[in-house]
Amino acid sequence: MTLEELALDLVRTPSVTGSEEEIADKIERLIRSLKSVKDCLRLSNTIVARVSSPGAPYTIALCGHLDTVPGDEVGERAFVEGGRLVGTGSSDMKGGVAIMLKLLEFPPERFRFNTLFIFYESEEGPYAQNGLHQLFDGGAIKSEDIDLAFFLEPTDCVLHVGCMGIVNASVRFHGVRAHSARPWHGENAIHKAGEALVRLSRLKIPPVNVGGLEFQESMSATMAQGGIAPNIVPDLFEININYRFAPSKSIDEAKRYVEDFFKGEGEVVFGNLQPSGSIVNSNPVLKIFRETVSLPELPKHAYTDVGLFAEHGIEGVNLGPGHTSQAHKKNEYLELEDLRRCYRIYEDFLLN
Amino acid sequence: MTLEELALDLVRTPSVTGSEEEIADKIERLIRSLKSVKDCLRLSNTIVARVSSPGAPYTIALCGHLDTVPGDEVGERAFVEGGRLVGTGSSDMKGGVAIMLKLLEFPPERFRFNTLFIFYESEEGPYAQNGLHQLFDGGAIKSEDIDLAFFLEPTDCVLHVGCMGIVNASVRFHGVRAHSARPWHGENAIHKAGEALVRLSRLKIPPVNVGGLEFQESMSATMAQGGIAPNIVPDLFEININYRFAPSKSIDEAKRYVEDFFKGEGEVVFGNLQPSGSIVNSNPVLKIFRETVSLPELPKHAYTDVGLFAEHGIEGVNLGPGHTSQAHKKNEYLELEDLRRCYRIYEDFLLN
């Protein structure tokens, strides 16, 4: 299969978080059919293929998650038209996964580094269920083994360094239940959220400069739920707050920011928390990358598992063919020209 | 069983809307065991007992719904303490139903009017599923047969005339979906509702005077739902709006009020609509009632099926032992003193 055919095939294979078995089976079969790969490990729906290059000075990892967010899955109805691959996961990040699989076809002696190819599950779900944890827990990968990790997350073919951390919190507005015919006997929990939602809609957090790059923090209400019947004034309204914070902040500082924002209005109950990933300008492999490939560099605004790796002391960056503006969008697409371009960047960098 | 025991027994019999079979069975058994009742009809979980009084000039109906709203059902754990019956449905409106059953024990010749006792299902659910409709549809009751209906809904033992109409509408705030790491690529549908919720929380509609009584309209967001994942800026946020309008307004006028309120902000999709019930000062049976029993009169703020009867040309009022402030509340209770007082009012009025 060509790179484009492979990407289309992956996008046509549904893999919403928690349902990655089919796509993992497909990828494992593909890898095991390659004569060039001797070392392939599967844990649940996470697969690690290792290419050992004789005499290589450094070990790098290429990482791609297999899952997509739920909602409007295009699945088998994915198609190519006008130079675009259209379908859920095309940009985030099956284009990147296709590049990893194509690179694996080269014989080990062509590789400049020892290279781990990590295809993993459950990146889009809760942090605790991320498929990478099991690799560290079980000793399948060790922090000291990897000099730099590349995540092929959507970056529009430029290098994204650092990564934003995430605080998820349930903000609960409390009221007093009453019959809706006499709302003055109660307190409406949904109405109480109005002021906070107005403040959120007007919120402009100033950019944060870290390592010469500007990170734009943001805070969004992403889910909301309240009320039990059409004729009852609700006593509880709950919104999920998703706060993305810059690499200069700790999780504790980020939590404090959220608490302060809703102080006196809503009860803040923290949920899924993901650390930010720091800037890694001094990394020796990154130095080689910058010498080999001249690419613009930008701050990474999405959370990526550069943050998870940072928790394990592994440095990482993001570089992938997908479009940041397409991730998690309806009718998500990927420009095939960018897919090919990103593939060539990795080819230039990785292969002798 | 005494009146109080009967009320406790009914409150201990769970009957959330849609699950009224057990309580209807119990009531049917009770009625069929009474020698005084010759004419008893059951349709689904709705029961009509007819007492024909020789030579009576008018026919009235006493009406009580059997269902309760969902959430925090106390059911079998209902109890009596300090003169209060505590349990879901005690005020709304099993106390009233107990009064109806006790009155049925009197022999027909004691009754001043021909009297229909209507015990019905699904009052708290959508209007279209209200148990009364089937009685009109199947011809079990005819508009011209009933001169005045009394609904034993909670009124704190005073007469509530008229009834508020209801407009339920789903107000949909539309946005553009995006990854929550870059919310500026989308438009947050939940944030968009902020201004409207603030206006709702500050809304004070002036009272409406109808037939010498002041009706207090109100509009509440009673349910809310939006978003599909913690890391996606939502493109849809939906709130259920419950607007209670005075008897002077038509349903069309009420719908226009809701549309105007959210104009330019949310798409209004109408749901369950319930007509208001007019003031019936000239009714001949009401005249007799006022001569027999001297009671304060107030506007009815809840919707009751006085509105449904009005659609069929039957005039109605509300008078029941329950407390308006207790309807649909957690730990709902009923003062037993009020239960006995309301029973005596009906006894004085109905019996020779």
Chai-1 contact restraints between the chains, C-beta under 6 A:
chainA,res_idxA,chainB,res_idxB,connection_type,confidence,min_distance_angstrom,max_distance_angstrom,comment,restraint_id
A,V69,B,A229,contact,1.0,0.0,6.0,A-B,restraint_1
A,G71,B,I228,contact,1.0,0.0,6.0,A-B,restraint_2
A,N168,B,P230,contact,1.0,0.0,6.0,A-B,restraint_3
A,R177,B,K330,contact,1.0,0.0,6.0,A-B,restraint_4
A,H179,B,A327,contact,1.0,0.0,6.0,A-B,restraint_5
A,H179,B,H328,contact,1.0,0.0,6.0,A-B,restraint_6
A,S180,B,S220,contact,1.0,0.0,6.0,A-B,restraint_7
A,S180,B,T222,contact,1.0,0.0,6.0,A-B,restraint_8
A,S180,B,N242,contact,1.0,0.0,6.0,A-B,restraint_9
A,A181,B,R244,contact,1.0,0.0,6.0,A-B,restraint_10
A,A181,B,H301,contact,1.0,0.0,6.0,A-B,restraint_11
A,A181,B,A302,contact,1.0,0.0,6.0,A-B,restraint_12
A,R182,B,H301,contact,1.0,0.0,6.0,A-B,restraint_13
A,P183,B,S218,contact,1.0,0.0,6.0,A-B,restraint_14
A,P183,B,S220,contact,1.0,0.0,6.0,A-B,restraint_15
A,H185,B,S325,contact,1.0,0.0,6.0,A-B,restraint_16
A,N188,B,S220,contact,1.0,0.0,6.0,A-B,restraint_17
A,I190,B,A221,contact,1.0,0.0,6.0,A-B,restraint_18
A,I190,B,A224,contact,1.0,0.0,6.0,A-B,restraint_19
A,H191,B,L197,contact,1.0,0.0,6.0,A-B,restraint_20
A,H191,B,L200,contact,1.0,0.0,6.0,A-B,restraint_21
A,H191,B,S201,contact,1.0,0.0,6.0,A-B,restraint_22
A,G194,B,G194,contact,1.0,0.0,6.0,A-B,restraint_23
A,G194,B,L197,contact,1.0,0.0,6.0,A-B,restraint_24
A,G194,B,V198,contact,1.0,0.0,6.0,A-B,restraint_25
A,G194,B,S201,contact,1.0,0.0,6.0,A-B,restraint_26
A,E195,B,V198,contact,1.0,0.0,6.0,A-B,restraint_27
A,L197,B,H191,contact,1.0,0.0,6.0,A-B,restraint_28
A,L197,B,G194,contact,1.0,0.0,6.0,A-B,restraint_29
A,V198,B,G194,contact,1.0,0.0,6.0,A-B,restraint_30
A,V198,B,E195,contact,1.0,0.0,6.0,A-B,restraint_31
A,V198,B,V198,contact,1.0,0.0,6.0,A-B,restraint_32
A,L200,B,H191,contact,1.0,0.0,6.0,A-B,restraint_33
A,S201,B,H191,contact,1.0,0.0,6.0,A-B,restraint_34
A,S201,B,G194,contact,1.0,0.0,6.0,A-B,restraint_35
A,S218,B,P183,contact,1.0,0.0,6.0,A-B,restraint_36
A,S220,B,S180,contact,1.0,0.0,6.0,A-B,restraint_37
A,S220,B,P183,contact,1.0,0.0,6.0,A-B,restraint_38
A,S220,B,N188,contact,1.0,0.0,6.0,A-B,restraint_39
A,S220,B,V233,contact,1.0,0.0,6.0,A-B,restraint_40
A,A221,B,I190,contact,1.0,0.0,6.0,A-B,restraint_41
A,T222,B,S180,contact,1.0,0.0,6.0,A-B,restraint_42
A,T222,B,G227,contact,1.0,0.0,6.0,A-B,restraint_43
A,T222,B,P230,contact,1.0,0.0,6.0,A-B,restraint_44
A,T222,B,I232,contact,1.0,0.0,6.0,A-B,restraint_45
A,M223,B,G227,contact,1.0,0.0,6.0,A-B,restraint_46
A,A224,B,I190,contact,1.0,0.0,6.0,A-B,restraint_47
A,A224,B,A224,contact,1.0,0.0,6.0,A-B,restraint_48
A,A224,B,G226,contact,1.0,0.0,6.0,A-B,restraint_49
A,A224,B,G227,contact,1.0,0.0,6.0,A-B,restraint_50
A,Q225,B,Q225,contact,1.0,0.0,6.0,A-B,restraint_51
A,G226,B,A224,contact,1.0,0.0,6.0,A-B,restraint_52
A,G227,B,T222,contact,1.0,0.0,6.0,A-B,restraint_53
A,G227,B,M223,contact,1.0,0.0,6.0,A-B,restraint_54
A,G227,B,A224,contact,1.0,0.0,6.0,A-B,restraint_55
A,I228,B,G71,contact,1.0,0.0,6.0,A-B,restraint_56
A,A229,B,V69,contact,1.0,0.0,6.0,A-B,restraint_57
A,P230,B,N168,contact,1.0,0.0,6.0,A-B,restraint_58
A,P230,B,T222,contact,1.0,0.0,6.0,A-B,restraint_59
A,P230,B,N240,contact,1.0,0.0,6.0,A-B,restraint_60
A,P230,B,N242,contact,1.0,0.0,6.0,A-B,restraint_61
A,I232,B,T222,contact,1.0,0.0,6.0,A-B,restraint_62
A,I232,B,H328,contact,1.0,0.0,6.0,A-B,restraint_63
A,V233,B,S220,contact,1.0,0.0,6.0,A-B,restraint_64
A,N240,B,P230,contact,1.0,0.0,6.0,A-B,restraint_65
A,N242,B,S180,contact,1.0,0.0,6.0,A-B,restraint_66
A,N242,B,P230,contact,1.0,0.0,6.0,A-B,restraint_67
A,R244,B,A181,contact,1.0,0.0,6.0,A-B,restraint_68
A,H301,B,A181,contact,1.0,0.0,6.0,A-B,restraint_69
A,H301,B,R182,contact,1.0,0.0,6.0,A-B,restraint_70
A,A302,B,A181,contact,1.0,0.0,6.0,A-B,restraint_71
A,S325,B,H185,contact,1.0,0.0,6.0,A-B,restraint_72
A,A327,B,H179,contact,1.0,0.0,6.0,A-B,restraint_73
A,H328,B,H179,contact,1.0,0.0,6.0,A-B,restraint_74
A,H328,B,I232,contact,1.0,0.0,6.0,A-B,restraint_75
A,K329,B,R177,contact,1.0,0.0,6.0,A-B,restraint_76
A,K330,B,R177,contact,1.0,0.0,6.0,A-B,restraint_77
